[in-house]
Amino acid sequence: MGKSESQMDIVEKSTKSGKKPWSFVAIGLAVLLLLMTCAAVALVILYASSRAVQFCCPAARIIQNMDPTADPCEDFYQYACGGWLNRHVIPETSSRYSIFDILRDELEIILKGVLETSDQGDREAFQKAKILYKSCMNESLIEQRDSLPLLEALRMVGDWPVASADWSKTKEPSWSMEENLSIMNSRFNKRVLIDMFVWNDDRDSSRHIIYIDQPSLGMPSRDYYFNGGNYQRVREAYLQFMITIAKMIREDKNVSRDDSFVQEEMAKVMELETEIANATTPAEERHDVTLLYNKMTLAELQEKFAFNVSEFNWTFFIQRVMSSVSVQVDPEEEVVVYGMPYLQELKAIISKYSASTIQNYLIWRLVIDRVSSLSRRFKDARASYRKALYGTTLEEARWRECVSYVNNNMENAVGAMYVRETFAGESKRMVRDLIEKIREAFVETLDELQWMDEASKEKAREKAMAIKEQIGYPDYILEDQNEKLDLEYANLNFSEHNYFENILENLQAGAQKSLKKLRERVDQDIWIIGAAVVNAFYSPNRNQIVFPAGILQPPFFSKHQPQALNFGGIGMVIGHEITHGFDDNGRNFDKDGNMLDWWSNFSALHFKEQSLCMVHQYGNYTWELAGGQNVSGISTLGENIADNGGVRQAYKAYLKWLEREGKEPKLPGLNLSHKQLFFLNFAQVWCGSYRPEYASQSIKTDVHSPLKYRVMGSLQNFEAFSEVFHCKKGTAMHPAGKCRVW
């Protein structure tokens, strides 16, 4: 601006000389003045139009999403999201459709663009990502190869008895459960029957340790094995899916057709998995991590949990897994057992079933994961199961599947390409500034709490101030001279022609990356997620919050939208992640990420009382779409505490920002204050809808409340919301009883 002002000054002075004839210089100055005037007008117009874009585009989005006919004091979700819900139909390929899903769809379009560019001159990591993508997109070759790659993989793990002519004679005599479970774990990154993995030691965040836990199941949760209604329909489709695939593999291996044999064998598999599901502890009973943690030596593990007739050798099993990364373990190696009740039940279950049934189950769990990477006929065989489980009638576009797969498996390489393509660098600084404001609000909020004593508050302050943040992306992924990114994928050698084998390489590399950490110190600076992700994270073991580049966009964040929207969007997300450090799980870890009780008895007791209020509040929400089931107030407690704390802290930080910076200009077409806009953007972040089939799944498996109740629950508890929208006491959004933890 300095130069423009001096130019204006010069032009003005040169025109005060009376009415003398115009000299050449005077004419030149007059022309210059005219040009300057035009330039100034152009700048004013540009500035005005940029301000218009800054405020009109968010305004248009907000207006489109709203239902102004709804009463914000009776149903704020309908008020905020009714327009969005009316305008958006769930695609036939999707089980849920929300703001998050739209942002992810848009992100995938960007990734498609970068993955489909020429790899000439690219660094090695980018080349490998593009080769992996090409191999996934090579559908004609995948069709041509059909089941051959799968049949080869089955030979690596002792074959599939149900699809073999003489398994009991040729394979069973040398069959070993320990051997096969170890191959599944270390070679295919598939943990069946026993979930054995390496992770940060909860009690010592600087080291890694082996964990033993109950496994995942073939269907999303244990409820699918026992409940009626939609769960029963899924269960029936799942068994039929098993039978169909087994018949297909038999035929491909030229084994004689025997439908009744296949049905009998897969019915036994279903019976076995149902017993395993019954032995697993429900999620609601696994909520206290301090009760799950049981450390013992391998020798003690063997003594407590030997199972089946020939006594399962725990030491041999774990040694076989760890030998895949050249790590030696002995009977004195310490392990942490999370799934004690499950292991106690497993012994009796295993002893009831033959080696062939157990092997049939292990292979089924391997096969079901690989169906999506096989030819079309295998996907067609899965269609009825997918419809029952998700309500979807169409598969996603192939390119979306491929983009998602490459991003999930090469997150830093793909993240680097995404950041180079689309991420504004100054966003890092702006978000870091927001984090400090929200953190400050959290610390100040502690003084308002009556249920917490001063000693515990001081520890909470220390932990909040110690939270480390990662924003956008790790710097090294953009440094061309830094070999670290290429070294991450040094052991991967992909082929454009062998998609299935590329997947197996990724599975093995993923398993090895995790297992070899057992003898390594924890790297506190490592990123726990890639940059091209629309999400945010808190790690209790690291006391760290992460905001990938993918979430730093509207409606969450933009330097071009009013701060009310930024605080209501990414500000709320920041507060949410900070509060996770103090929810029912995070509160068990100290500022260094160690599981340590830093609470006084007084504060711990009152925390549980305050939390119980939210358990009852959310547990009373009925979700009609999920067959009229109630939300689990216990399973969703951590997320509900974080939602409530996040919006409260973000609003407090926004009020402080207003005190310092003054009021913002109003948004055109909206007769709403910026305080109201804060809450409106918070709510619109969660606009979305579900299919009934997915709602039935989500209510059993998702630790988050349904989208509507994330909004309703948080705002019903927040007095400031009722004040801003002038809601009278006793209205739905301003109940007499309110819950508050942080």
ZAMARGU-4260 file (C-alpha; in steps of 0.2 Angstrom, whole numbers, plus 5000, padded with zeros to 4 digits):
<rodrens>
0) 5000/5000/5000 | 5015/5012/5003 | 5019/5013/4985 | 5001/5016/4980 | 5000/5031/4992
5) 5016/5039/4986 | 5010/5038/4968 | 4994/5046/4973 | 5003/5060/4982 | 5014/5063/4967
10) 4999/5064/4955 | 4990/5076/4966 | 5004/5088/4968 | 5008/5089/4949 | 4990/5096/4946
15) 4990/5112/4956 | 5000/5123/4944 | 4986/5135/4937 | 4980/5135/4919 | 4997/5135/4910
20) 4998/5126/4893 | 5000/5107/4896 | 5018/5102/4894 | 5024/5085/4888 | 5027/5081/4906
25) 5010/5087/4912 | 5002/5076/4898 | 5012/5061/4904 | 5007/5064/4922 | 4989/5066/4917
30) 4989/5050/4907 | 4998/5042/4922 | 4984/5049/4934 | 4971/5041/4923 | 4979/5024/4923
35) 4982/5025/4942 | 4963/5029/4944 | 4958/5015/4934 | 4970/5003/4943 | 4963/5009/4960
40) 4945/5007/4954 | 4950/4989/4948 | 4958/4985/4965 | 4942/4991/4974 | 4931/4980/4963
45) 4942/4965/4966 | 4943/4968/4984 | 4924/4970/4985 | 4922/4954/4975 | 4934/4944/4985
50) 4924/4950/5001 | 4908/4945/4992 | 4915/4928/4988 | 4922/4926/5006 | 4905/4929/5013
55) 4892/4924/5000 | 4899/4907/4997 | 4898/4901/5015 | 4881/4910/5016 | 4874/4901/5001
60) 4880/4884/5008 | 4872/4888/5025 | 4856/4893/5018 | 4855/4878/5006 | 4858/4866/5021
65) 4845/4874/5032 | 4826/4871/5035 | 4821/4889/5041 | 4803/4882/5044 | 4809/4871/5058
70) 4809/4878/5076 | 4828/4878/5081 | 4822/4877/5099 | 4813/4860/5096 | 4824/4852/5083
75) 4840/4861/5079 | 4846/4846/5068 | 4831/4848/5057 | 4833/4867/5057 | 4852/4866/5053
80) 4851/4851/5041 | 4834/4849/5034 | 4838/4857/5018 | 4853/4846/5016 | 4843/4831/5020
85) 4830/4835/5007 | 4842/4838/4993 | 4853/4823/4995 | 4848/4806/4991 | 4860/4792/4997
90) 4869/4785/4982 | 4865/4767/4978 | 4884/4763/4981 | 4883/4770/4999 | 4877/4765/5015
95) 4878/4782/5023 | 4879/4799/5015 | 4885/4814/5025 | 4896/4830/5024 | 4911/4819/5028
100) 4907/4807/5014 | 4905/4821/5001 | 4922/4829/5006 | 4930/4811/5005 | 4922/4809/4988
105) 4929/4826/4982 | 4946/4821/4989 | 4946/4805/4980 | 4943/4815/4963 | 4959/4825/4967
110) 4968/4809/4971 | 4962/4801/4955 | 4969/4815/4945 | 4986/4814/4953 | 4987/4795/4952
115) 4983/4795/4934 | 4997/4807/4928 | 5012/4801/4920 | 5025/4794/4933 | 5040/4800/4922
120) 5052/4810/4933 | 5043/4805/4949 | 5052/4800/4964 | 5051/4781/4968 | 5037/4782/4981
125) 5026/4791/4968 | 5030/4779/4955 | 5025/4764/4966 | 5009/4772/4971 | 5004/4774/4952
130) 5009/4757/4948 | 4998/4750/4962 | 4984/4761/4956 | 4986/4755/4938 | 4986/4736/4943
135) 4970/4739/4952 | 4962/4747/4937 | 4968/4733/4925 | 4951/4725/4926 | 4952/4715/4910
140) 4968/4706/4917 | 4960/4704/4934 | 4945/4695/4925 | 4957/4685/4914 | 4967/4679/4929
145) 4950/4675/4939 | 4953/4664/4954 | 4971/4658/4950 | 4980/4670/4962 | 4968/4666/4976
150) 4971/4647/4973 | 4990/4650/4974 | 4988/4660/4990 | 4977/4646/4998 | 4992/4633/4995
155) 5003/4644/5006 | 4991/4642/5021 | 4988/4623/5020 | 4973/4624/5008 | 4954/4624/5011
160) 4947/4607/5016 | 4930/4611/5010 | 4937/4614/4992 | 4949/4599/4993 | 4946/4581/4988
165) 4958/4573/5001 | 4963/4586/5013 | 4961/4574/5028 | 4974/4562/5020 | 4987/4574/5012
170) 4986/4590/5024 | 4978/4585/5041 | 4992/4574/5047 | 5005/4588/5047 | 4992/4602/5051
175) 4997/4613/5066 | 4986/4627/5073 | 5001/4637/5079 | 5009/4636/5062 | 4994/4641/5052
180) 4989/4655/5064 | 5007/4662/5063 | 5007/4662/5044 | 4990/4671/5044 | 4997/4684/5056
185) 5014/4687/5049 | 5011/4684/5030 | 4993/4690/5027 | 4991/4702/5042 | 4976/4692/5047
190) 4973/4689/5065 | 4960/4675/5067 | 4955/4666/5083 | 4968/4675/5093 | 4972/4694/5090
195) 4991/4695/5093 | 4999/4711/5089 | 5013/4724/5094 | 5009/4741/5101 | 5014/4754/5113
200) 5014/4748/5131 | 5000/4756/5139 | 5010/4758/5155 | 5027/4763/5147 | 5024/4774/5132
205) 5042/4773/5127 | 5042/4755/5123 | 5032/4742/5113 | 5025/4726/5119 | 5015/4711/5113
210) 4997/4711/5115 | 4985/4696/5115 | 4966/4700/5113 | 4950/4693/5107 | 4948/4693/5088
215) 4937/4702/5076 | 4923/4692/5068 | 4918/4689/5050 | 4902/4699/5053 | 4903/4717/5060
220) 4898/4712/5078 | 4893/4698/5089 | 4875/4704/5088 | 4874/4697/5070 | 4876/4680/5077
225) 4862/4680/5089 | 4849/4694/5086 | 4833/4693/5075 | 4826/4705/5063 | 4839/4713/5051
230) 4853/4704/5060 | 4846/4687/5056 | 4844/4692/5038 | 4862/4697/5037 | 4867/4680/5046
235) 4857/4670/5033 | 4865/4679/5018 | 4882/4677/5026 | 4881/4658/5027 | 4874/4658/5009
240) 4889/4669/5004 | 4901/4656/5012 | 4893/4641/5003 | 4893/4650/4986 | 4911/4654/4987
245) 4916/4637/4993 | 4907/4629/4978 | 4915/4641/4966 | 4933/4637/4973 | 4929/4618/4972
250) 4924/4620/4954 | 4939/4630/4950 | 4950/4617/4957 | 4941/4603/4947 | 4935/4595/4963
255) 4919/4585/4960 | 4903/4594/4964 | 4895/4589/4981 | 4883/4603/4987 | 4877/4594/5002
260) 4895/4591/5009 | 4899/4610/5006 | 4883/4615/5015 | 4887/4603/5030 | 4905/4609/5031
265) 4901/4628/5030 | 4887/4625/5043 | 4900/4619/5055 | 4911/4634/5051 | 4896/4645/5055
270) 4893/4636/5071 | 4911/4638/5076 | 4911/4656/5073 | 4895/4658/5083 | 4903/4650/5098
275) 4918/4662/5096 | 4907/4677/5095 | 4898/4671/5111 | 4915/4669/5119 | 4920/4687/5115
280) 4916/4700/5128 | 4903/4714/5122 | 4911/4731/5119 | 4901/4739/5133 | 4910/4727/5145
285) 4927/4732/5138 | 4926/4750/5142 | 4939/4752/5156 | 4956/4749/5149 | 4964/4748/5166
290) 4954/4732/5169 | 4958/4725/5152 | 4977/4726/5155 | 4985/4710/5162 | 5004/4709/5160
295) 5012/4691/5161 | 5026/4681/5154 | 5024/4669/5140 | 5027/4655/5152 | 5013/4661/5163
300) 5002/4663/5147 | 5005/4645/5143 | 5001/4639/5160 | 4984/4649/5161 | 4978/4647/5143
305) 4984/4631/5135 | 4970/4624/5124 | 4965/4609/5113 | 4969/4591/5115 | 4988/4593/5110
310) 4990/4609/5121 | 4992/4625/5111 | 5010/4630/5112 | 5009/4649/5115 | 5028/4651/5115
315) 5030/4642/5098 | 5015/4652/5090 | 5022/4669/5095 | 5040/4664/5091 | 5034/4659/5074
320) 5026/4676/5071 | 5041/4686/5077 | 5053/4675/5068 | 5046/4683/5052 | 5055/4699/5057
325) 5070/4690/5064 | 5065/4694/5082 | 5068/4681/5095 | 5057/4679/5110 | 5058/4667/5125
330) 5047/4660/5139 | 5051/4675/5149 | 5045/4688/5136 | 5032/4699/5143 | 5015/4701/5135
335) 4999/4710/5139 | 4983/4700/5139 | 4967/4710/5135 | 4955/4696/5132 | 4956/4686/5148
340) 4938/4680/5148 | 4939/4675/5129 | 4954/4665/5131 | 4947/4655/5146 | 4932/4651/5135
345) 4942/4647/5119 | 4950/4631/5126 | 4933/4622/5127 | 4927/4629/5110 | 4943/4623/5101
350) 4942/4605/5109 | 4925/4603/5101 | 4930/4605/5083 | 4940/4595/5071 | 4956/4602/5062
355) 4947/4603/5046 | 4933/4614/5053 | 4945/4625/5061 | 4955/4626/5045 | 4940/4629/5035
360) 4936/4644/5046 | 4954/4651/5045 | 4953/4651/5026 | 4936/4658/5025 | 4942/4673/5035
365) 4956/4675/5023 | 4945/4673/5007 | 4931/4685/5012 | 4944/4699/5013 | 4950/4695/4996
370) 4934/4694/4986 | 4935/4713/4982 | 4951/4710/4973 | 4945/4696/4962 | 4935/4694/4946
375) 4917/4701/4944 | 4909/4684/4947 | 4916/4684/4965 | 4909/4701/4968 | 4892/4695/4961
380) 4892/4681/4974 | 4894/4694/4988 | 4880/4705/4982 | 4866/4698/4992 | 4877/4699/5008
385) 4882/4717/5004 | 4863/4721/5001 | 4858/4714/5018 | 4873/4721/5027 | 4874/4739/5020
390) 4858/4741/5010 | 4868/4745/4994 | 4863/4738/4977 | 4879/4744/4967 | 4897/4742/4970
395) 4907/4758/4970 | 4915/4765/4954 | 4931/4755/4951 | 4942/4770/4951 | 4936/4775/4969
400) 4940/4758/4975 | 4957/4759/4968 | 4960/4777/4975 | 4954/4772/4992 | 4965/4756/4992
405) 4981/4765/4987 | 4978/4779/4999 | 4975/4767/5013 | 4991/4757/5009 | 5003/4771/5004
410) 4996/4785/5014 | 5012/4796/5015 | 5016/4794/4996 | 4998/4798/4992 | 4997/4812/5005
415) 5012/4820/4998 | 5004/4821/4980 | 4988/4827/4988 | 4997/4841/4998 | 5007/4847/4983
420) 4991/4847/4972 | 4979/4856/4984 | 4985/4861/5001 | 4988/4880/5006 | 5003/4881/5017
425) 4998/4895/5028 | 4983/4884/5034 | 4996/4876/5046 | 5000/4892/5055 | 4982/4897/5056
430) 4976/4880/5063 | 4991/4880/5075 | 4985/4897/5082 | 4967/4890/5083 | 4974/4875/5093
435) 4982/4887/5106 | 4966/4897/5108 | 4956/4881/5111 | 4969/4874/5123 | 4968/4890/5132
440) 4949/4889/5133 | 4950/4871/5140 | 4962/4876/5154 | 4951/4891/5159 | 4936/4880/5159
445) 4944/4869/5172 | 4941/4883/5185 | 4922/4882/5182 | 4921/4864/5187 | 4914/4861/5205
450) 4916/4842/5204 | 4935/4842/5202 | 4948/4846/5216 | 4962/4858/5214 | 4976/4844/5214
455) 4967/4835/5199 | 4964/4851/5190 | 4983/4855/5191 | 4987/4838/5183 | 4974/4841/5170
460) 4982/4858/5166 | 4999/4850/5164 | 4992/4836/5153 | 4982/4849/5142 | 4998/4860/5140
465) 5008/4844/5135 | 4997/4839/5121 | 5007/4838/5105 | 5000/4843/5089 | 5002/4837/5071
470) 4994/4848/5057 | 4992/4845/5039 | 5006/4833/5034 | 5024/4828/5040 | 5036/4840/5032
475) 5048/4827/5025 | 5035/4820/5013 | 5037/4836/5002 | 5056/4836/5004 | 5063/4830/4987
480) 5081/4827/4994 | 5075/4818/5009 | 5075/4799/5006 | 5064/4795/5020 | 5048/4794/5010
485) 5055/4782/4997 | 5063/4771/5010 | 5046/4768/5018 | 5042/4758/5002 | 5059/4751/4998
490) 5054/4733/5001 | 5039/4734/4990 | 5040/4729/4972 | 5024/4731/4963 | 5019/4725/4945
495) 5005/4733/4934 | 5000/4715/4930 | 4998/4707/4947 | 4986/4717/4958 | 4982/4702/4969
500) 5000/4699/4972 | 5003/4717/4975 | 4990/4716/4989 | 4999/4702/4997 | 5015/4712/4997
505) 5006/4726/5006 | 4998/4714/5019 | 5015/4706/5023 | 5024/4723/5023 | 5010/4730/5035
510) 5012/4715/5047 | 5031/4716/5047 | 5031/4735/5050 | 5021/4732/5065 | 5029/4717/5072
515) 5047/4723/5070 | 5043/4737/5082 | 5044/4726/5097 | 5063/4729/5099 | 5062/4747/5094
520) 5059/4762/5105 | 5043/4772/5101 | 5045/4786/5089 | 5035/4800/5096 | 5036/4811/5080
525) 5029/4798/5069 | 5012/4802/5060 | 4998/4790/5065 | 4988/4794/5049 | 4991/4800/5031
530) 4988/4818/5025 | 4974/4814/5012 | 4961/4810/5026 | 4945/4819/5031 | 4946/4815/5049
535) 4955/4820/5065 | 4963/4810/5079 | 4969/4809/5097 | 4982/4796/5103 | 4981/4793/5122
540) 4998/4783/5121 | 5006/4799/5113 | 4995/4812/5121 | 4995/4819/5103 | 4981/4827/5092
545) 4982/4826/5073 | 4973/4836/5060 | 4977/4829/5042 | 4977/4841/5027 | 4961/4833/5021
550) 4950/4840/5035 | 4957/4858/5034 | 4944/4863/5021 | 4926/4871/5021 | 4915/4869/5030
555) 4928/4865/5044 | 4940/4878/5039 | 4945/4891/5027 | 4954/4908/5028 | 4941/4915/5017
560) 4926/4911/5028 | 4921/4920/5044 | 4929/4915/5060 | 4912/4910/5068 | 4912/4896/5055
565) 4930/4891/5058 | 4928/4891/5077 | 4911/4881/5075 | 4920/4869/5062 | 4938/4865/5065
570) 4938/4874/5082 | 4925/4862/5088 | 4935/4847/5080 | 4951/4853/5090 | 4941/4855/5106
575) 4934/4837/5103 | 4951/4830/5101 | 4959/4839/5116 | 4944/4833/5126 | 4948/4815/5121
580) 4963/4816/5132 | 4951/4818/5147 | 4936/4806/5142 | 4932/4790/5150 | 4947/4781/5141
585) 4960/4796/5139 | 4958/4801/5157 | 4968/4785/5162 | 4984/4791/5154 | 4995/4804/5160
590) 5004/4819/5150 | 5017/4807/5144 | 5005/4794/5137 | 5007/4782/5151 | 4992/4773/5159
595) 4993/4780/5176 | 4980/4786/5189 | 4983/4804/5192 | 4966/4808/5199 | 4962/4810/5217
600) 4948/4798/5224 | 4936/4813/5225 | 4938/4819/5207 | 4938/4801/5200 | 4922/4797/5209
605) 4914/4813/5203 | 4920/4811/5185 | 4910/4794/5185 | 4895/4803/5192 | 4895/4817/5179
610) 4898/4804/5165 | 4884/4793/5171 | 4872/4808/5167 | 4878/4807/5149 | 4876/4788/5149
615) 4858/4790/5153 | 4855/4805/5142 | 4862/4797/5126 | 4855/4780/5131 | 4838/4787/5130
620) 4839/4792/5112 | 4829/4780/5101 | 4835/4778/5083 | 4820/4773/5073 | 4830/4769/5058
625) 4839/4755/5068 | 4823/4747/5071 | 4819/4757/5086 | 4835/4752/5096 | 4842/4764/5109
630) 4859/4772/5107 | 4872/4764/5119 | 4876/4777/5131 | 4891/4767/5137 | 4899/4763/5121
635) 4897/4781/5114 | 4902/4789/5131 | 4920/4794/5126 | 4914/4802/5110 | 4899/4811/5118
640) 4911/4818/5131 | 4922/4824/5117 | 4908/4832/5107 | 4901/4841/5122 | 4918/4847/5128
645) 4923/4852/5110 | 4909/4863/5106 | 4910/4872/5123 | 4928/4875/5122 | 4927/4881/5104
650) 4913/4893/5108 | 4922/4900/5123 | 4938/4903/5112 | 4927/4912/5099 | 4920/4924/5112
655) 4937/4928/5117 | 4942/4931/5099 | 4927/4943/5097 | 4933/4953/5112 | 4950/4955/5104
660) 4945/4957/5086 | 4927/4965/5087 | 4912/4960/5077 | 4913/4951/5060 | 4903/4958/5045
665) 4886/4949/5043 | 4883/4935/5030 | 4872/4941/5016 | 4855/4934/5016 | 4856/4927/5033
670) 4847/4937/5047 | 4858/4928/5060 | 4871/4934/5073 | 4889/4926/5072 | 4886/4917/5088
675) 4871/4909/5080 | 4882/4905/5065 | 4894/4897/5076 | 4881/4884/5082 | 4874/4882/5064
680) 4891/4877/5056 | 4894/4866/5071 | 4878/4857/5067 | 4880/4857/5048 | 4896/4848/5050
685) 4886/4833/5055 | 4872/4833/5041 | 4870/4816/5035 | 4858/4801/5032 | 4859/4782/5034
690) 4851/4767/5026 | 4842/4756/5039 | 4853/4741/5036 | 4869/4752/5040 | 4860/4760/5055
695) 4857/4743/5062 | 4876/4740/5060 | 4882/4757/5066 | 4872/4757/5082 | 4881/4741/5087
700) 4899/4745/5081 | 4901/4764/5080 | 4908/4772/5096 | 4900/4789/5089 | 4882/4793/5092
705) 4871/4794/5076 | 4874/4811/5068 | 4858/4819/5073 | 4861/4815/5092 | 4879/4822/5091
710) 4871/4838/5088 | 4856/4837/5099 | 4865/4830/5114 | 4879/4842/5114 | 4867/4858/5112
715) 4854/4852/5124 | 4868/4852/5137 | 4874/4869/5133 | 4866/4884/5141 | 4874/4897/5129
720) 4866/4889/5114 | 4849/4892/5122 | 4853/4910/5126 | 4859/4913/5108 | 4843/4906/5100
725) 4831/4912/5114 | 4825/4895/5118 | 4813/4894/5133 | 4817/4882/5147 | 4807/4866/5144
730) 4808/4866/5125 | 4817/4851/5118 | 4833/4860/5115 | 4833/4868/5133 | 4828/4854/5145
735) 4829/4857/5163 | 4841/4843/5166 | 4858/4846/5158 | 4874/4835/5158 | 4892/4842/5159
740) 4909/4834/5162 | 4921/4846/5155
</rodrens>
